[in-house]
Amino acid sequence: MHLIFAILLGYVLGSVPFGLLLARAAGLGDVRAIGSGNIGATNVLRTGSRSIAALTLLFDILKGFVPVIIAARLWGAEAAIGAAAGAIAGHIFPVWLGFKGGKGVATYLGALAGLHWPLAVLFIAVWLVVAALWRRSALSALTASAAVTAAGFVMAPGHLPIVLVVMAIVIFITHRANILRLLRNQEPTIDFSKKA
């Protein structure tokens, strides 16, 4: 039962569409009507507001981190993994938006920080390096998740390495359209010149 509660806790918090809510509150309209139609921070940046995109990123990270920490404190490590899975599923398939959400990267990062923070640091480092070199968010996320998965077999305890494999597969699946665009050299670059 504890595992079920942890998964549900993760799903409920993970399914809160912060990108949509923050963009609307800032008068930027429905973020699903621009760019990729995604509710994540990268698409929110396409509204022209770096501050709202940054807030979206922060809250999307927290909705992965918070349920993992709560579940770990209340029910232990296995429940924390369940909460992580629930949070990522909630972000990708939010019940409030007809199960059409984001791609799960920021929430994955938050969950990773709660489960094993050194791997989260590795994810951020790889993401930043790839983004600086090629300025493509999808490529950065895919490379970082692959690096974390490989490192997990050396650094992470218990069942976590296997869970990381599943999470990476999910990230790759949600980015399948991006992968095709990357192969065709059609993936948009990150624009850091947007207004605050």
C-alpha positions as CSV (number, residue, x, y, z in Angstrom):
1,M,0.0,0.0,0.0
2,H,2.9,2.4,0.8
3,L,4.2,2.0,-2.8
4,I,0.7,2.7,-4.2
5,F,0.4,5.8,-2.0
6,A,3.9,7.0,-3.2
7,I,3.0,6.5,-6.8
8,L,-0.2,8.4,-6.4
9,L,1.5,11.2,-4.5
10,G,4.1,11.5,-7.3
11,Y,1.4,11.5,-10.0
12,V,-0.8,14.2,-8.4
13,L,2.1,16.6,-7.8
14,G,3.7,15.7,-11.1
15,S,0.6,16.4,-13.1
16,V,0.3,20.1,-12.0
17,P,0.9,21.9,-15.4
18,F,3.0,24.8,-14.1
19,G,4.1,25.9,-17.5
20,L,0.5,26.4,-18.6
21,L,-0.6,28.1,-15.3
22,L,2.4,30.4,-15.1
23,A,2.2,31.5,-18.7
24,R,-1.5,32.3,-18.3
25,A,-1.0,34.1,-15.1
26,A,1.7,36.3,-16.8
27,G,-0.7,37.1,-19.6
28,L,1.3,35.1,-22.2
29,G,-1.7,33.0,-23.3
30,D,-1.9,29.3,-23.8
31,V,1.6,27.9,-24.2
32,R,0.1,24.9,-25.9
33,A,-0.8,27.1,-28.9
34,I,2.8,28.1,-29.7
35,G,6.0,26.3,-30.7
36,S,5.9,22.6,-30.0
37,G,2.7,22.9,-28.0
38,N,4.5,21.5,-25.0
39,I,3.9,22.7,-21.4
40,G,7.6,22.5,-20.4
41,A,10.1,25.3,-19.8
42,T,11.7,25.1,-23.3
43,N,8.4,25.9,-25.0
44,V,7.5,28.5,-22.4
45,L,10.7,30.2,-23.3
46,R,9.2,30.6,-26.8
47,T,6.7,33.0,-25.3
48,G,9.5,35.5,-25.0
49,S,9.8,35.4,-21.2
50,R,12.9,34.0,-19.6
51,S,11.6,34.7,-16.1
52,I,8.4,32.6,-16.6
53,A,10.4,29.9,-18.4
54,A,12.8,29.8,-15.4
55,L,9.9,29.6,-12.9
56,T,8.4,26.8,-15.0
57,L,11.7,24.9,-14.9
58,L,12.0,25.4,-11.1
59,F,8.5,24.2,-10.4
60,D,8.8,21.3,-12.8
61,I,12.0,20.2,-11.0
62,L,10.3,20.6,-7.6
63,K,7.3,18.5,-8.5
64,G,9.7,15.6,-9.2
65,F,11.9,16.3,-6.1
66,V,9.2,16.9,-3.4
67,P,7.2,13.7,-3.7
68,V,10.4,11.6,-3.8
69,I,11.7,13.2,-0.6
70,I,8.3,12.9,1.1
71,A,8.0,9.2,0.1
72,A,11.5,8.4,1.2
73,R,10.9,10.0,4.6
74,L,7.6,8.3,5.2
75,W,8.0,4.9,3.5
76,G,11.6,4.3,2.4
77,A,13.7,4.0,-0.7
78,E,11.5,1.7,-2.8
79,A,8.5,4.1,-2.2
80,A,10.7,7.0,-3.3
81,I,11.4,5.3,-6.6
82,G,7.6,4.8,-7.0
83,A,7.0,8.5,-6.3
84,A,9.6,9.4,-8.9
85,A,7.9,7.2,-11.5
86,G,4.5,8.7,-10.6
87,A,5.8,12.3,-10.8
88,I,7.3,11.7,-14.3
89,A,4.1,9.9,-15.5
90,G,2.1,12.8,-14.1
91,H,4.0,15.4,-16.0
92,I,3.9,13.5,-19.3
93,F,0.3,12.3,-18.8
94,P,-1.6,14.9,-16.6
95,V,-5.2,14.0,-16.1
96,W,-6.1,17.7,-16.0
97,L,-5.0,18.2,-19.7
98,G,-6.4,15.1,-21.2
99,F,-3.2,13.2,-20.5
100,K,-1.2,15.4,-22.9
101,G,1.7,17.0,-21.0
102,G,5.4,17.7,-21.2
103,K,8.4,15.6,-22.0
104,G,9.4,14.9,-18.5
105,V,13.0,16.2,-18.4
106,A,12.8,18.7,-15.6
107,T,10.6,16.5,-13.5
108,Y,13.0,13.6,-14.1
109,L,15.9,15.9,-13.0
110,G,14.0,16.7,-9.8
111,A,13.2,13.1,-9.1
112,L,16.8,12.2,-9.7
113,A,18.0,14.8,-7.3
114,G,15.8,13.3,-4.6
115,L,16.9,9.7,-5.4
116,H,20.6,10.2,-5.9
117,W,21.9,13.8,-6.0
118,P,25.4,13.2,-7.5
119,L,23.7,11.8,-10.6
120,A,21.5,14.9,-10.8
121,V,24.7,17.0,-10.7
122,L,26.1,14.9,-13.5
123,F,22.9,15.4,-15.5
124,I,23.2,19.2,-15.1
125,A,26.9,19.2,-16.0
126,V,26.4,17.2,-19.2
127,W,23.3,19.2,-20.2
128,L,25.1,22.5,-19.8
129,V,28.2,21.3,-21.8
130,V,26.1,19.9,-24.7
131,A,23.8,23.0,-24.7
132,A,26.8,25.3,-24.8
133,L,28.3,23.4,-27.7
134,W,25.3,22.7,-29.8
135,R,22.5,24.9,-28.3
136,R,19.8,22.2,-28.7
137,S,17.8,21.4,-25.7
138,A,16.6,17.9,-26.8
139,L,20.2,16.8,-27.6
140,S,21.3,18.0,-24.2
141,A,18.5,16.2,-22.4
142,L,19.1,12.9,-24.4
143,T,22.8,13.0,-23.9
144,A,22.5,13.8,-20.2
145,S,20.0,11.1,-19.5
146,A,22.2,8.5,-21.4
147,A,25.2,9.6,-19.3
148,V,23.3,9.3,-16.1
149,T,22.0,5.9,-17.0
150,A,25.5,4.6,-17.7
151,A,27.0,6.2,-14.6
152,G,24.1,4.8,-12.5
153,F,25.5,1.3,-12.9
154,V,28.7,2.4,-11.1
155,M,27.3,5.0,-8.7
156,A,23.7,4.1,-7.8
157,P,22.7,1.4,-5.2
158,G,20.0,-1.3,-5.3
159,H,17.4,-1.3,-8.1
160,L,18.0,2.3,-9.0
161,P,20.2,1.6,-12.1
162,I,17.4,-0.5,-13.7
163,V,15.0,2.3,-12.9
164,L,17.3,4.8,-14.5
165,V,17.3,2.7,-17.7
166,V,13.5,2.8,-17.7
167,M,13.4,6.5,-17.1
168,A,15.9,7.1,-19.9
169,I,13.8,5.0,-22.3
170,V,10.8,7.2,-21.4
171,I,12.8,10.4,-22.1
172,F,13.9,9.0,-25.4
173,I,10.3,8.1,-26.3
174,T,8.9,11.5,-25.4
175,H,11.7,13.0,-27.6
176,R,11.1,10.8,-30.6
177,A,10.0,13.7,-32.8
178,N,13.0,15.7,-31.7
179,I,15.3,12.8,-32.5
180,L,14.0,12.8,-36.1
181,R,14.5,16.5,-36.4
182,L,18.1,16.2,-35.0
183,L,18.8,13.5,-37.6
184,R,17.6,15.9,-40.3
185,N,19.4,18.9,-38.7
186,Q,16.0,20.6,-38.3
187,E,15.9,20.9,-34.5
188,P,15.5,24.5,-33.3
189,T,18.4,25.9,-31.3
190,I,18.0,27.4,-27.8
191,D,17.5,31.2,-28.0
192,F,19.1,32.8,-25.0
193,S,18.2,36.3,-26.2
194,K,14.6,36.3,-24.9
195,K,13.5,39.1,-22.7
196,A,13.2,38.7,-18.9
